[in-house]
C-alpha cells in the first residue's frame, strides 16, 4: 500500500536533471548535481539553511567524495578529480576516459563500492534513439579505468551495494528495459558476476532510476514517471511505496546526522513549466537508516 510522509523542500532549486545526492559527514552537508545545468549543489541546514553551488565546464552525471577531500566525478569526456574553489569555480583534472566514450555519450549514475572503488556507467544522451551502447566501468587510482563489466545498456542507473558489499545492484531505466539486476560481488578484487534479474519494474509503477540501500539490506529505487519511491527486500519483494510530489524522481540517498534522512532529486526537463515540483529536491524521513558512502581512494 502506498503511503505519504512529511517532506522538506530544499530551497527553490529547479534542476534540469537533479542527480547523485550524497551526505558529506565531515561537513554535515548534502551534495548533488544538476546535469544539464552543469552545477554542483551543496545544502547545509545545521542552524540556518545555507545553499551553495559551483559551475562545471561540462555535464556531470555523478559525484563522490574522495579520501583527500577532493571529489571524483563521471562527466561527458571522462572521469575527473574535482576541487571546489571560490567564486563558484571548479578545478577539474581528467583522470581517465574509456575508449568507448564518444560523441553523444556521457557518464550517468555512479558511486563507490564499500571498499572505495568508483563505479559509473555511460549512456547515449538522446534516449529517443534507444542506442544500447552504454557500459559499466570501474575506476581505481592503481588500476585506472577498466574494460566494460556490463555492456549493452540503454540508460545505466541504480548502482548500489548491500550492507556487506557482497551484492551489487544495477538498473536500466530506459522504457525499453526497466530492469533491475543483482550481481554477486567479490569485495576483494571488485568484480561482479552471476548477473540475474532482481526486479522487473514493468510490473510496478515508475521506471527504475537512482537507488540507495538501508541498514536492513533493502533496496530503495526512485520510480521515475511514477511519483514514488519503492523499497524492495533483498529477495526482490516490494514492501513499501512512498508517494512524493515530483513526477520524475531521479535518485535518492541516505544522510543526516543520524543517517535517517532521505534526499530525493528529480527532473524538470520535458515537464510542464507550471509543474512547481519538477526538478525540485526534497528531504524526508522514511523511518529507517541508511549506510554512509565509502570514500574513493585517491591517496
C-alpha positions as CSV (number, residue, x, y, z in Angstrom):
1,X,0.0,0.0,0.0
2,X,1.3,3.4,-0.9
3,X,1.9,6.0,1.9
4,X,2.9,9.6,2.1
5,X,5.3,11.2,4.6
6,X,6.1,14.8,5.6
7,X,9.0,16.2,3.5
8,X,11.1,19.4,3.3
9,X,11.8,21.2,0.0
10,X,15.4,22.1,-0.4
11,X,15.4,25.8,-1.2
12,X,14.0,27.0,-4.6
13,X,16.3,25.0,-6.8
14,X,15.0,23.6,-10.1
15,X,17.4,21.1,-11.8
16,X,17.0,20.1,-15.4
17,X,18.1,16.6,-14.1
18,X,19.0,16.5,-10.4
19,X,21.2,13.6,-9.7
20,X,23.8,11.9,-7.4
21,X,22.9,13.2,-4.0
22,X,25.1,12.1,-1.1
23,X,25.8,13.1,2.5
24,X,29.2,14.7,3.4
25,X,29.5,13.6,7.0
26,X,32.5,15.8,7.8
27,X,30.8,18.9,6.6
28,X,27.3,17.8,7.7
29,X,26.1,18.8,4.3
30,X,24.2,17.4,1.3
31,X,25.7,17.5,-2.2
32,X,24.0,16.8,-5.5
33,X,24.4,17.7,-9.2
34,X,22.3,19.3,-11.9
35,X,23.4,17.5,-15.1
36,X,22.4,19.8,-18.0
37,X,22.7,22.8,-15.7
38,X,26.4,21.9,-15.2
39,X,26.2,22.6,-11.5
40,X,27.2,21.1,-8.2
41,X,25.0,22.0,-5.3
42,X,25.6,21.9,-1.5
43,X,23.0,22.3,1.2
44,X,23.6,22.8,4.9
45,X,20.9,23.1,7.5
46,X,22.5,23.0,10.9
47,X,21.2,26.3,12.3
48,X,20.2,28.2,9.3
49,X,19.8,26.9,5.7
50,X,22.9,27.5,3.5
51,X,22.8,26.8,-0.2
52,X,26.0,27.0,-2.4
53,X,26.8,26.0,-5.9
54,X,29.7,25.5,-8.3
55,X,29.8,25.6,-12.1
56,X,31.4,22.9,-14.2
57,X,32.6,23.2,-17.8
58,X,30.8,20.1,-18.9
59,X,27.9,18.0,-17.8
60,X,28.5,16.0,-14.7
61,X,26.5,12.8,-14.2
62,X,27.7,11.6,-10.8
63,X,29.8,12.8,-7.9
64,X,31.5,11.1,-5.0
65,X,33.8,12.2,-2.2
66,X,37.5,11.1,-2.1
67,X,39.7,10.4,0.9
68,X,41.8,13.5,0.3
69,X,38.9,15.9,0.4
70,X,38.5,16.3,-3.3
71,X,35.7,14.7,-5.4
72,X,35.6,12.1,-8.2
73,X,33.1,12.6,-11.0
74,X,31.8,10.9,-14.1
75,X,31.3,13.6,-16.8
76,X,31.0,14.0,-20.6
77,X,34.6,13.4,-21.5
78,X,35.7,11.0,-18.8
79,X,36.3,10.5,-15.1
80,X,37.6,13.6,-13.3
81,X,39.1,14.7,-10.0
82,X,37.4,17.9,-8.9
83,X,38.4,20.6,-6.4
84,X,35.7,23.1,-5.5
85,X,37.1,26.6,-5.5
86,X,35.9,30.1,-4.8
87,X,33.5,32.2,-6.9
88,X,31.6,29.1,-7.9
89,X,34.5,27.7,-9.9
90,X,35.7,24.1,-10.1
91,X,39.2,22.9,-10.8
92,X,39.0,19.8,-12.9
93,X,41.6,17.2,-13.7
94,X,40.7,14.4,-16.1
95,X,41.9,11.0,-14.7
96,X,40.7,8.6,-17.4
97,X,38.5,8.2,-20.4
98,X,37.4,4.7,-21.7
99,X,37.9,4.3,-25.5
100,X,34.2,3.6,-26.0
101,X,33.3,7.1,-24.8
102,X,32.4,9.1,-27.9
103,X,30.1,11.8,-29.4
104,X,26.7,12.0,-27.8
105,X,27.8,9.7,-24.8
106,X,28.3,10.7,-21.2
107,X,28.7,9.2,-17.8
108,X,25.5,8.9,-15.9
109,X,24.8,7.3,-12.5
110,X,27.8,6.3,-10.3
111,X,29.2,5.8,-6.8
112,X,31.8,3.9,-4.8
113,X,31.6,0.4,-3.7
114,X,32.1,-0.4,0.0
115,X,35.9,-0.6,-0.5
116,X,36.1,2.8,-2.1
117,X,36.4,1.8,-5.8
118,X,34.5,4.2,-8.1
119,X,31.9,2.7,-10.5
120,X,29.9,4.6,-13.2
121,X,28.2,3.8,-16.4
122,X,27.7,5.6,-19.7
123,X,24.6,6.3,-21.8
124,X,23.8,7.7,-25.2
125,X,22.2,11.1,-24.3
126,X,19.4,11.0,-26.9
127,X,17.2,8.4,-25.2
128,X,14.7,8.5,-28.1
129,X,17.2,6.7,-30.3
130,X,17.4,3.8,-27.8
131,X,21.0,3.0,-28.6
132,X,22.1,0.2,-26.3
133,X,25.8,1.3,-26.2
134,X,26.1,2.1,-22.5
135,X,28.8,0.4,-20.4
136,X,29.6,0.0,-16.7
137,X,33.1,0.7,-15.6
138,X,35.3,0.6,-12.5
139,X,38.0,3.1,-11.8
140,X,40.8,2.9,-9.2
141,X,43.9,5.1,-8.8
142,X,46.1,2.0,-9.0
143,X,44.5,0.3,-12.0
144,X,42.8,3.1,-13.9
145,X,39.6,2.6,-15.8
146,X,38.5,-0.9,-16.5
147,X,37.1,-2.5,-19.6
148,X,33.3,-2.7,-19.5
149,X,32.0,-5.1,-16.9
150,X,28.4,-4.8,-18.3
151,X,27.7,-3.7,-21.9
152,X,24.7,-3.1,-24.0
153,X,22.9,-0.7,-21.5
154,X,20.4,1.9,-22.7
155,X,20.3,4.2,-19.7
156,X,22.6,2.9,-16.9
157,X,21.3,3.6,-13.4
158,X,20.5,2.2,-9.9
159,X,24.1,1.4,-8.7
160,X,24.1,0.3,-5.1
161,X,25.7,-2.3,-2.8
162,X,24.3,-4.3,0.0
163,X,25.5,-3.5,3.6
164,X,28.2,-6.2,3.4
165,X,29.2,-5.2,-0.1
166,X,28.6,-8.7,-1.5
167,X,25.7,-7.9,-3.7
168,X,25.8,-5.2,-6.4
169,X,22.7,-3.7,-7.9
170,X,22.3,-2.1,-11.3
171,X,19.3,-0.8,-13.3
172,X,18.5,0.3,-16.8
173,X,15.8,3.0,-16.7
174,X,15.0,3.2,-20.4
175,X,11.4,2.5,-21.2
176,X,12.5,-0.4,-23.4
177,X,14.3,-2.1,-20.4
178,X,13.1,-1.1,-16.9
179,X,15.1,-3.9,-15.3
180,X,17.0,-4.0,-12.0
181,X,19.7,-6.7,-11.8
182,X,21.6,-8.1,-8.8
183,X,25.2,-9.5,-9.0
184,X,27.3,-11.4,-6.6
185,X,30.2,-9.1,-5.9
186,X,33.8,-10.1,-5.0
187,X,34.8,-7.4,-2.5
188,X,38.5,-8.4,-2.5
189,X,39.0,-7.7,-6.2
190,X,36.0,-5.6,-7.1
191,X,34.4,-7.9,-9.7
192,X,30.7,-8.6,-10.2
193,X,29.4,-11.9,-11.5
194,X,26.3,-14.0,-11.7
195,X,24.0,-11.3,-13.1
196,X,20.3,-12.0,-12.6
197,X,17.1,-10.1,-12.8
198,X,16.3,-8.7,-9.3
199,X,13.1,-6.7,-10.2
200,X,11.2,-6.2,-13.4
201,X,9.9,-2.7,-13.0
202,X,7.4,-3.1,-15.7
203,X,5.4,-4.9,-13.1
204,X,5.4,-1.7,-10.9
205,X,4.7,2.0,-11.1
206,X,7.6,4.1,-12.4
207,X,10.8,3.3,-14.3
208,X,13.9,2.4,-12.2
209,X,16.3,5.3,-11.7
210,X,18.8,6.1,-8.9
211,X,18.9,4.0,-5.7
212,X,20.1,3.5,-2.2
213,X,20.4,0.7,0.4
214,X,19.3,0.8,4.0
215,X,20.6,-0.9,7.1
216,X,18.1,-3.7,6.7
217,X,19.6,-4.5,3.3
218,X,16.6,-3.2,1.4
219,X,16.9,-1.5,-1.9
220,X,15.2,1.9,-2.4
221,X,14.6,2.9,-6.0
222,X,13.2,6.1,-7.5
223,X,10.1,5.4,-9.6
224,X,10.7,7.8,-12.5
225,X,7.4,8.8,-14.1
226,X,5.6,7.3,-11.1
227,X,5.9,10.0,-8.4
228,X,7.1,7.4,-5.8
229,X,9.9,5.7,-4.0
230,X,9.8,1.9,-3.9
231,X,11.6,-0.3,-1.4
232,X,12.4,-4.0,-2.2
233,X,13.7,-6.6,0.2
234,X,16.9,-8.5,-0.6
235,X,14.6,-11.2,-2.0
236,X,13.2,-8.7,-4.5
237,X,9.8,-8.3,-2.8
238,X,8.2,-4.8,-2.8
239,X,7.4,-4.0,0.8
240,X,7.0,-0.2,0.8
241,X,5.9,2.6,-1.5
242,X,6.1,6.3,-0.6
243,X,4.4,8.8,-2.8
244,X,6.3,12.1,-3.4
245,X,5.3,15.3,-5.2
246,X,7.7,15.0,-8.1
247,X,6.6,13.0,-11.1
248,X,10.1,12.1,-12.1
249,X,12.3,11.4,-9.1
250,X,15.8,10.7,-10.2
251,X,17.9,9.4,-7.3
252,X,17.7,9.0,-3.5
253,X,20.4,8.9,-0.8
254,X,20.5,8.5,2.9
255,X,22.2,11.0,5.1
256,X,21.7,13.5,8.0
257,X,23.4,13.4,11.4
258,X,21.7,10.0,12.2
259,X,21.6,8.7,8.7
260,X,17.8,8.7,8.9
261,X,17.1,11.2,6.2
262,X,16.5,10.5,2.6
263,X,17.3,13.1,-0.1
264,X,15.4,12.7,-3.4
265,X,16.3,14.7,-6.5
266,X,14.2,15.0,-9.6
267,X,13.9,16.0,-13.3
268,X,12.5,19.2,-14.8
269,X,13.5,18.6,-18.4
270,X,10.5,17.8,-20.5
271,X,8.0,18.6,-17.8
272,X,5.4,21.4,-17.9
273,X,6.6,24.8,-16.8
274,X,3.7,25.1,-14.4
275,X,4.8,21.9,-12.6
276,X,6.3,23.6,-9.5
277,X,7.8,20.3,-8.2
278,X,9.6,19.3,-11.4
279,X,13.3,19.4,-10.8
280,X,13.0,20.0,-7.1
281,X,14.9,18.3,-4.3
282,X,13.3,17.1,-1.1
283,X,14.3,15.5,2.2
284,X,12.1,13.1,4.1
285,X,12.5,10.6,7.0
286,X,11.4,7.2,5.8
287,X,11.6,5.5,9.2
288,X,14.9,3.6,8.7
289,X,18.6,4.4,8.4
290,X,21.0,4.2,5.6
291,X,24.7,3.4,5.2
292,X,27.3,6.0,4.8
293,X,29.1,6.2,1.4
294,X,32.7,4.9,1.2
295,X,35.3,7.5,0.3
296,X,37.1,7.0,-3.0
297,X,40.8,6.0,-2.6
298,X,42.6,9.0,-4.2
299,X,45.6,8.7,-1.9
